[in-house]
Amino acid sequence: MNQDEYKKLVDEITPKENKLKNAIVAFFIGGLIGFVGQVVVTILMTSFEMENVEAYTWLCIFIILFGSVCTALGFFDNLVTKAKAGLIVPTTGFAHSITSAALDYKKEGMITGLGANFFKLAGSVLLYGIIAAFFLSILGVMIYG
Amino acid sequence: MIFFNAFLLSGLICMLGQFILDNTKLTPGHVTSLFTVFGAILSFFGIYEKLIKWAGAGATVVISNFGHLLYQAGIAGFQEFGILGFFSGLLTKSSAAIVSAIIFSFVLTLVFKPKD
């Protein structure tokens, strides 16, 4: 069997991911998180008389708690394979990346394992977010005054 | 109406993320970093503030909100402390997200064992 035939065979056997289905699932799960988030914010603002910013900050903490707990209990990975980007793009993904890295490297020690690898996955979000925001805010001050 | 908008916006952003994951070689790490930077850029053009006004939590549950908070904190820092504010203020608004992620992850890691 030559290479071309082999490649053809592999393409035939490899299961095709249904992109349309993935997109719809991501849309509904992601949308659901936004919807539930808005419900939480409305409850916090009406029942607990919170300011706008205060309510959004609490929501952010709740979502991170949810992501961390789901990861620690071990069923976040199962959820991600089903819900795809619907759980990665919301802040749950950020929490998941930190908690899973911490759990995976715990056995290598508190400093060289857990400590050194804590931000292994979330580090890029922090790094590039901070770099972009730093220079953009300088630019923003220069332009908008 | 804001409930529907929240569903629509966060759903569309997640769908865009899924579209990138499915059609390019980029990993979830790439997508989240990209979206964070994109959030800061949208905030720079004043669009993100409008999105939050329109869709509420729909705009704040996604990771791009982190970029938005960083940018807004940079501006607020400058207004209060001048040049120093870019350094001392940049993380103030996003502190809740960073600190809660660290605390919850650490405490849960001590309690739970990784599943294979």
Interface residues (C-beta under 8 A of the other chain):
Chain A: E17 K19 N22 A23 I24 V25 A26 F27 F28 I29 G30 G31 L32 I33 G34 F35 G37 Q38 V39 V40 V41 Y56 T57 L59 C60 I61 I63 I64 L65 S68 V69 T71 A72 L73 G74 K84 A85 G86 I88 V89 P90 T91 G93 F94 A95 S97 I98 T99 A102 L103 D104 K106 K107 L114 F118 L121 A122 S124 V125 L126 Y128 G129 I130 A132 A133 F134 L136 S137 I138 L139 G140 V141
Chain B: I2 F3 A6 F7 L8 L9 S10 G11 L12 I13 C14 M15 G17 Q18 F19 I20 L21 D22 N23 P28 G29 V31 T32 S33 F35 T36 V37 G39 A40 I41 S43 F44 A55 G56 A57 G58 T60 V61 V62 I63 N65 F66 G67 L70 Y71 A73 G74 I75 G77 F78 F86 L90 L91 A96 A97 I98 S100 A101 I102 F104 S105 F106 L108 T109 V111 F112 K113 P114 K115
